[in-house]
Every structure is written in structure tokens, then in C-alpha cells.
């Protein structure tokens, strides 16, 4: 159908024929004069009549290469060159080659068409062509050519276009950088999960690090030393204090007796001193000096002697000196005052240490450092990869910051150039008619894109809600002025969070893509009329492979429903990466509700069983492709898996 245009060639050439030659089957490869062809019938219904076009593209192998011929028949009549050229132009307008991957997609790589590298451009092309909005771009291009031809000195227009071109280029670069950042963050998350799984598996098998092993052993040794110290202390207490604690009452009686004998010895010493003549004479002289008569002083001395002599005559049990008695009393007080609670605390500490030792021994027994080297190598490699990703992410974030600043500068220059250009557009000069038309059609294109985007957004959420089997996934999509699809969720935002929310979405002008109702809600929140409001928030977290496919298939379905293009659809391995929970809904909502003709290339594990039953009424024919060991393919009509 497309010929060389599939590979981006305007006309057949050496490179194209080389590609074709590689596609020839095994038999033709060795046949010097082989011929092969492919035919395709297209049926068109314009509402008045049905026309059948047969496209016949044939290749003939020659000594110098491959020769191609292309014939078109309308209702079995060969078209002349002019009619054939007109039909090809019409065909390319309704199914252009750059939309080939939209209608001929592989289930395993469907998400890459919109989410992979260049995905934004693919969606933009599909959006414009399916809704017929690319015509406006062609009109603007034609007016631009005319305008340049009529007035090449109009610097305002050229400045505007140049500023717009630079800004668009910068935005595309920034968008690619953000996609790379998402990819790096996704890779980082996957490595983090891998690292956690590695550590979990190693720990589950009892594996510990060398430092952990040493720490457990050191703690075990520490506990054993602690118990040894406690036992030594208890032994010492048992030897030096326990016997005295047992006879504590006797010790107290002994203490009282010793203190009493100390008093006796004191009285005896005083009595003996008073009996000495020089002591008696000194005491009498002292009393006489104080004005006491000699007779009276003699009586006082005799009185004192009588007191101390009487007490000093009591019986002494221990023949000890005063210093020996004092030392013995001190030792008795030490034994009596010993705090018995310390023994209880030491026994508790001993029991706790034994319990800790048991736990450490069990932990040590359950632990192993076998395989630690392999674990360390894998861990080191993952951590090295994580560090590399971190450095690349930091570098990319810096580049994005620089590019953001560049975008702001370019946006400022663009607005200035646009302002000058708009002033120029207000001129009534006839020579500026083309530039006015450019402005009008550009604005019209923006309005139509915005209107069609809202229609698509509503259709998408209906399709997505009917297929997805998850709650709280996404609440909708919004399409910006550059026709980029942004999925979002609704979140609750408080007064304290609103500034962070606005700052996070300021650069992308995210809220401007919605109605003004959210701006009204923000004002109510700021004025204190509400404590919390619900706002849309763009989703940046990566989707799983299954979620991506459901997301993209919903987008496909919404595009087809809203564009109403009756063009055949080719699907290879439709259930790739789709879990069983979503397969039935995809069959019901995608396959059964698309009115377009559809060709499904299925494996024996996809459109079978209950899924085949769901689409039986829509199946008009079946074919089985059988490939033998030599690479030859046999087409068996009216046959399918399980039939």
C-alpha cells in the first residue's frame, strides 16, 4: 500500500530495493528471475455506492537488482496514471504513512507509540490527522510562503516565527529531558527494590554482614564477662558479709557490749587519774582560784572520785585497747550496714544477662556469613549503579534548571515578538493580508485543538473507567496547547499546602488547562471560606507495563470514537503484558465496540476460550499460519486454535 514511503523514501531507490530483497522468501532468494507480489483489496463506501480497489505491488528479481511495479484496479478495471495518482494522494491523506504505527500496532510495544521516545510527537500527529486539524497547519504554511514572497522585509513576522521556533524547540528539549528524568527515577526505584530484595533474601537465609557477626560475638563475650564479674562479687559477699548477716542480732549485742566497755575503760581511766595526788592537788588549786573554799573543793574532788571509782569497778569482758575496740566497732558497723538489696539486684542482673546470652547465642546460631562475599559483590554492584544513576539524575536536574531558565528567557522574547507582530497585524495594509490570515488560522487552530482536546479527555475517562480494574489510579487526562497528554489525580489541598501546590505547577501552567472553577476554589481557601479543596495534580510516578497498555488502549479507543474514522485496524499480540483481570474488559470495551474492520494476530494463549466466545459474533473469517522447520509458512483458511 505504501511501498517505499514506509521507510521514509519519496521514490524507490537502491536502499529501498535492498530492504525488499531481504524480505523475499527462501525460494525466491536463490531464483535469478523470480517474481513475487502482494495484493490488497480496499472497499470504500461513500454513501452512494461501494467501490472496490485492488492494489497490486509486484517485484521482479533481475541480475542488477529488483524491479518494482504498482497497479491499481477499481472494480477490476485498471486505472490510468492520473486516476492512480489521485487515488494514491487520497489514500495518503486518510491513512498517511506516519500513522502506520497507529493502525498497525504490536500489543507488546503499543505503549511505546505514545509513551516511548518520540511518543509526544506520535500522539500529536495522530491527534491532528484523526481530527483533520493538520489541514490548518498546511494552510498556515501556504500563507507563510505567500507572505514571504510578497513582503520579505517584514522583520516583525520573521522575528515572531524565529522566537516561536526557538521556544518550541526548547520546550521539546525540556520535555525530552523530563522524560529522561522519569526514566532515571524509574530505574533508581527498580534498583532500590532489587537492593532491598537482595538484602531480604540474604537475611531470610540467616545471612549477616561480617560487622554484624563480630558485633553479636562481642556482645556475647561482654555478657559473659559481666556475669563473671557479678559471680565474683557475690562470692566475695558470701565470704566476707554473709556469715555476719546471719548473726546480725549477735553482732548488734556485741556492738553494744563493746561500746559499754569503752565507757567503763573511760571511767576507770578518769578514776585512776583522780587518785593521783598531783591531779587531786591541781583540781583543788583550780577550785580555790575560782573562789571555792578549800574544804568545799576537797569535797568536790572526793565526790568525783566516788563516781568514777564506782563505775570503773565494773567487770570487763574483753581485754582490748581503745584502738582495737574502735577498729572492731567500725568493722561491725560495716557488716551491719551492708545493703542486702544489692544481692537481689545482682541476682536479677545475673538472670537478665543469662537471658540476653541465650538470645545472642540463638541469634548467632541462626546467623551465617556463608555467601557473604557474593552478597557483598552484588550489593556493591547495585550500589555502584545507584550512585551512577544518582550522579546522572543530579546532572540532568541541573541541566533542566538551566533549560528552564533558557525557556523563561525565550518565552519572554517570544511574547515581545508576538506583541510586536500582533500590532503589525492590526495594520490595514493589503500587503499584510497574508500575515493576518496566518494569525487568524493560528488562533483558530489553537481553539479547535482546545475544543477537541476536551472532547477527547471526556471520552478517554469513560473508556478508561470501563476497562481499568483499579481504584485510585488516575482521575483523568488533560491536553495542553502543545498536544501533550498529562494524566492527573484529584488531591485534597489545605491552606498550608496551597502555596507549595501552586509553586510545583507554576512552570507547566497546569491549572490554566482547566476551567476557572479551580481558581475560584483557591480564592475561597485563601479567604478562609473552606478548610480544604480538591485540585487536580499531574501524575509523575511511572506506570507498570500492564497499566501503560490499558492506559494507551483507552487513549486509542477514545481517539477512534471521537474521530469517527472508518479505517481498518491491525493488532498483533493484543494481550501482551495484560493480566487476566483486564482481558475480558478489553475484549468487551475495545474489540467489540470498535466499529472499524479489525485484523487480530493472536497467539494460542490470547483470543481463546471465554475471550473468543465474547467476539465470536464479530468474527467473519479465520486463518491459521503454520511455519515448518525450514521457515516456510502455510496459510490454512477457516481454521483457528481449538477449532
Secondary structure, DSSP 8 states (H G I E B T S, - for coil): --GGGGGT-SS--HHHHHHHHHHS-HHHHT-TT-EEEEEEEEEEE-SS-EEEEEEEEEEEEETTEEEEEEEEEETTEE--HHHHHHHHHHHHHHS-GGGHHHHEEETTTHHHHHHSTTHHHHHHHHHHHHTTTHHHHHHHHHHHHHHHHH-TT-HHHHHHHHHHHHHHHHHHHHHHHHHHHHHHHHHHHHHHHHHHHHHHHHHHTTB--HHHHHHHHHHHHHHHHHHHHHHHHHHHHIIIIIHHHHTHHHHHHHHHHHHHHHHHHHHHHHHHHHHSHHHHHHHHHHHHHTT--HHHHHHHHHHHHHHHHHHHTS--S----HHHHHHHHHHHHHHHT--THHHHHHHHHHHHHHHHHHHHHHHHHH-B-TTHHHHHHHHHHHHHHHHHHHHHHHHHHHHHHHHHHHHHHHHHHHHHHHHHHHHHHT---GGGHHHHHHHHHHHHHHHHHHHHHHHHHHHHHHHHHHH---SSS--EEEE-TT--EEEEEEEEEETTTHHHHHHHTTTTTGGGGS-THHHHHHHHHHTTS-SEEEEEEE--S---HHHHHHHHHHHHHHHHHHHT----EEEESTTTT--HHHHHHHIIIIITT--S-EEEE--TTSS-THHHHHHGGG----EEEEE-TTS-EEEEET--TT-
